[in-house]
Amino acid sequence: MATPLGLPISEKLTKNNLQLWKLQVLPAIRGAQLEGYLDGSVAPPAKEVDVKVGDKTVKGVNPEYSRWVALDQQVLSYLRTTMTRDVMLQVSTAKTSAELWAAVEEIFSSQTRARSINTRIALATLKKGNLSATDYVGKMKTLADEMAAAGKPISDEELVGYILIISLDAEYNPLVSAVLTKVEPIGYSVNS
């Protein structure tokens, strides 16, 4: 889908994908040099300015305000086109892009926190059980990717800790002991 800023968005904002959505919309807004409209650092200028008409000074429309409104509304429109209908309804009262951005942050930040906590619990409680080593490590990596998508990435070393120390059965104790005695940090990698 094309947007007013000209960039396609593949993932509309839902209640579960705030960080992925931000990964798409922020570069477009930053690339257009319009991020200040989101955080409020580009404040609206005065609506009216003093204009000299003959000998008198009267209030007139500030062209800078009109320009600010036009750019702000472009950002607002762009953001709305990247949201699902349900999300748009939740933020429908926002009149500026900064209001919309703040509403999105407020609404979805607690859901993102809950998601990262639940994913960390899953990392700590997933057992290999009957899974093959490849399937088990793949599931752990998927959980680590979910943490990153929630804005709470874990390091490769922490992932290895979850995999080796927390989740493996006692039959893997010799492997865990060998890994723990290594001096060099252990990273996670997938061989293609």
N, C-alpha and C positions, 0 to 999 in steps of 0.2 A: 504494500500500500504506500503510495506517495504521501508525503507530508508537506505542510507549508514551507518547511525548511529544506525540502527536496530529498530527504533521506528515507529509505524504507525502514519500517519497523516490523520485525518478525514476531515479537512477543508483546502483546498488549498487557498492561498492568492489571493483575488480578490480586486477590487477597494473599496469594502465596508466592509472588515473584518480584517483590520490590527491588531487590538488589540486581536481578537480571534486567529488569526494566530500566533501572538507573544506568546500567552499563550501556544501554542503547541510546537513551535520550540525552544524557549529559554530554557525550562527545559532540553531538549535533549542535547542542546549545552553546557549548564552549567554542566550537568551531565557527559559529556565527557571532561570537563575541557578545553573547546575550546572557551570560550566567548571572550578572548583577541583577537582572530582573527577577531571578528565582530567590536569591538571598536578600533582596532588598537594598543591596549596596548602590544600585542605580535608582535613587529615589525620584519620584515625580517632581518636576519643577513646578513653580507656581502656575496656576491656571491662567492667570491674567497678569499683564505687565502694564506699566504706565506707557501710554502712547501720546505723543505730541500731535495735536490737531490744531493747526494755526497757533494761536496764543495759549490755548488750553491744553492741559494734560488730562487725559481720560484713560479709563481702564480698557484694555483691549485683549484679545485672545493671544496667548503666548504661543508662538509657533513651536517652541521647544517642548511645551507640554503636549501639543498635538502629535509631535514626533514620538515622544515617550509613550503616549497611549497607543499609537500604531504599532510600535515594536513590542510593547508589553502584550497587546492583544494577539499578535502573531505567535508569541511564545505560549500564551494561554491556549490558543487554538491548537497549536502543535501538540501540547501536552494532552489536551482532551482527545485528540485523534489517536493517541497511543494508549487509551484506557478502554477497558470493557465497559459496557453499559452500566453494570452494577456499580463499578467504581465511580463512573461519572455522576451517577445519582448521589453518591455519598459526598461528593465535593461540588455539587451543582451551585452552591451559593457563593463560591469564590468568584470575585470580580476581577482580580489581577492574578498574574502568574505567581507572584510571591504568596498570595493567600492560598492559591491552589497547592503550591509546593509545601507550605506549612501544614495544610490539612492532610495531605498525603502522608507526610512524615509522622504526624500525630496519630493518624488512624492505623498505619501499618507498622510502626516501630514496635509496638507491644507484640504484634503477631510474629514479627521477625525474631524478637527475643525468645518467644515461646518455641518457635521452630528450632532455633539454634540449641536451646536447652534440651528439647526432645531428641534432636539428632545426636547431641553429645551423650545422652543417656543410651541411645541405641549403639553408639560406638563402644561404650563401656560395657554393654551387656550382650552384644552379639557373640555367640559361640560358634566355633567351626562346626561342631557336630558332625553330621553326615555329608557336609559340603566338601567338594574337592578343594584343594588348596587354592586353585585358580579362582573358583567361584567365591570362596570365602574372602580372599584378598580383594577381588573385584567388588564385592558388597561393601567392604570396609572403605575402599577407595571412593565408591559412590557416596557413602556417608560423609567422607571428608570433602568431597566436591559440594555436597549440600551445605556443609558448614561455610565453605567459601562463598557460595551463592547467597547465604544469609548474612554475608559481611563479617564472618568470624572465622577466617581461614585458620587451619591448624598446620603446623610445620610437618615436613616429611618425618622428622625424628619423632614427633608426637604420634603420628599415624603408626609408625613402626612400633612404638610403645604400646599402643592399643592392640595392634595385631599380635605382637609376641608376648607381652607380659600379661595383659588383661584377659585376652580371649582364648588363648590356646590351652588345650587340655594338658594334663600332667605328662602325657607321653612325649610332649615336646620340650620338657624341662632341659634336656641336654643342649638342644638348639638354643633355647633362651639363655642358658648360662654362657654358651660360647659367644653369643651376640653381646651380652652384657659386659663381657671382659674385653671387648674390642675398645681400643683407644679412639679410633677415628669415628666420627659421627656416621650413622647409618641412614641412608636415604631410601626413598621409595622410588622405584622406576619400573616401567613396563617395557619389556623387550618385545619389539614387533616381529 
